[in-house]
Amino acid sequence: MAMNKNTVLAWATTIMIIVGLALIALGAFRYDDVAGWGFAAVGIGFFANAWVFNALKGRV
């Protein structure tokens, strides 16, 4: 399987979605105090970056 730029962006998007879901889950289920809000905010930031990477596929 050749790793061209679109394949790399697709893998990066997939990994960032998984990490974002993990951070949101940590914020929701593991931490009940203010740290949970921080974890959830960073997870949403990972989703935003994954959205940008997905939008760049085919354009870079």
Backbone as CSV, one residue per row, in Angstrom:
resi,resn,N_x,N_y,N_z,CA_x,CA_y,CA_z,C_x,C_y,C_z
1,MET,0.840,-1.179,0.000,0.000,0.000,0.000,0.884,1.241,0.000
2,ALA,0.724,2.063,-0.995,1.514,3.290,-1.100,0.936,4.363,-0.190
3,MET,1.824,5.029,0.513,1.392,6.096,1.419,1.560,7.443,0.716
4,ASN,0.520,7.886,0.030,0.576,9.212,-0.563,0.020,10.226,0.428
5,LYS,-0.051,11.487,0.022,-0.452,12.544,0.954,-1.884,12.375,1.443
6,ASN,-2.787,11.882,0.591,-4.174,11.692,1.023,-4.299,10.553,2.023
7,THR,-3.503,9.503,1.856,-3.529,8.388,2.806,-2.993,8.829,4.164
8,VAL,-1.934,9.625,4.151,-1.376,10.127,5.416,-2.392,11.007,6.128
9,LEU,-3.069,11.885,5.403,-4.085,12.746,6.023,-5.260,11.920,6.539
10,ALA,-5.626,10.850,5.821,-6.721,9.998,6.292,-6.341,9.291,7.590
11,TRP,-5.112,8.777,7.668,-4.667,8.133,8.912,-4.579,9.137,10.049
12,ALA,-4.076,10.327,9.774,-3.983,11.358,10.811,-5.373,11.744,11.317
13,THR,-6.333,11.849,10.398,-7.701,12.169,10.795,-8.282,11.074,11.679
14,THR,-8.075,9.825,11.294,-8.599,8.695,12.074,-7.986,8.652,13.470
15,ILE,-6.676,8.824,13.543,-6.003,8.789,14.843,-6.459,9.949,15.718
16,MET,-6.631,11.126,15.134,-7.065,12.282,15.925,-8.497,12.117,16.422
17,ILE,-9.356,11.481,15.640,-10.722,11.221,16.104,-10.704,10.247,17.276
18,ILE,-9.881,9.203,17.199,-9.792,8.225,18.292,-9.266,8.882,19.559
19,VAL,-8.221,9.705,19.434,-7.661,10.388,20.607,-8.670,11.387,21.167
20,GLY,-9.383,12.084,20.290,-10.403,13.031,20.749,-11.509,12.340,21.521
21,LEU,-11.966,11.198,21.007,-12.990,10.435,21.729,-12.473,9.945,23.075
22,ALA,-11.216,9.513,23.114,-10.639,9.049,24.381,-10.548,10.190,25.393
23,LEU,-10.156,11.380,24.940,-10.056,12.512,25.864,-11.424,12.945,26.366
24,ILE,-12.420,12.945,25.490,-13.775,13.301,25.920,-14.304,12.263,26.904
25,ALA,-14.010,10.987,26.650,-14.439,9.936,27.579,-13.747,10.077,28.929
26,LEU,-12.465,10.427,28.926,-11.767,10.673,30.193,-12.414,11.826,30.949
27,GLY,-12.721,12.888,30.237,-13.340,14.037,30.894,-14.725,13.728,31.422
28,ALA,-15.454,12.867,30.726,-16.832,12.580,31.138,-16.908,11.526,32.244
29,PHE,-16.052,10.514,32.177,-16.222,9.369,33.080,-15.161,9.246,34.156
30,ARG,-13.979,9.817,33.961,-12.912,9.624,34.933,-12.793,10.797,35.905
31,TYR,-12.871,12.012,35.395,-12.650,13.188,36.233,-13.963,13.934,36.428
32,ASP,-14.340,14.130,37.676,-15.604,14.780,37.998,-15.439,16.261,38.338
33,ASP,-14.207,16.731,38.418,-13.996,18.126,38.803,-13.654,18.959,37.568
34,VAL,-12.969,20.062,37.768,-12.680,20.992,36.683,-11.776,20.363,35.624
35,ALA,-10.950,19.402,36.015,-10.050,18.758,35.050,-10.838,18.056,33.944
36,GLY,-12.017,17.562,34.240,-12.838,16.918,33.232,-13.226,17.869,32.110
37,TRP,-13.518,19.117,32.481,-13.841,20.118,31.451,-12.629,20.374,30.559
38,GLY,-11.447,20.368,31.131,-10.233,20.564,30.338,-10.003,19.429,29.360
39,PHE,-10.165,18.200,29.840,-10.007,17.048,28.954,-11.022,17.091,27.816
40,ALA,-12.254,17.429,28.130,-13.290,17.492,27.093,-12.990,18.601,26.091
41,ALA,-12.501,19.739,26.571,-12.179,20.847,25.663,-11.045,20.468,24.720
42,VAL,-10.035,19.791,25.229,-8.930,19.353,24.375,-9.417,18.301,23.378
43,GLY,-10.325,17.427,23.795,-10.897,16.443,22.877,-11.662,17.103,21.742
44,ILE,-12.407,18.161,22.056,-13.118,18.899,21.003,-12.120,19.591,20.081
45,GLY,-11.004,20.063,20.625,-9.946,20.631,19.800,-9.351,19.611,18.839
46,PHE,-9.201,18.375,19.304,-8.734,17.314,18.415,-9.726,17.075,17.289
47,PHE,-11.026,17.140,17.594,-12.034,17.002,16.543,-11.915,18.125,15.516
48,ALA,-11.662,19.352,15.973,-11.522,20.473,15.044,-10.318,20.274,14.133
49,ASN,-9.196,19.820,14.692,-8.019,19.557,13.867,-8.265,18.419,12.891
50,ALA,-8.967,17.387,13.325,-9.283,16.277,12.422,-10.174,16.746,11.281
51,TRP,-11.078,17.670,11.572,-11.959,18.212,10.533,-11.136,18.981,9.492
52,VAL,-10.147,19.739,9.955,-9.279,20.476,9.037,-8.466,19.506,8.190
53,PHE,-7.909,18.458,8.795,-7.141,17.482,8.034,-8.011,16.809,6.999
54,ASN,-9.259,16.504,7.355,-10.163,15.874,6.412,-10.488,16.823,5.261
55,ALA,-10.623,18.109,5.546,-10.907,19.087,4.505,-9.718,19.286,3.568
56,LEU,-8.500,19.027,4.052,-7.315,19.221,3.226,-7.065,18.068,2.256
57,LYS,-7.733,16.938,2.472,-7.495,15.801,1.580,-7.850,16.190,0.149
58,GLY,-6.931,15.949,-0.780,-7.147,16.260,-2.173,-6.773,17.672,-2.566
59,ARG,-6.492,18.535,-1.589,-6.177,19.928,-1.903,-4.695,20.252,-1.694
60,VAL,-4.013,19.438,-0.928,-2.600,19.726,-0.628,-1.733,19.090,-1.696
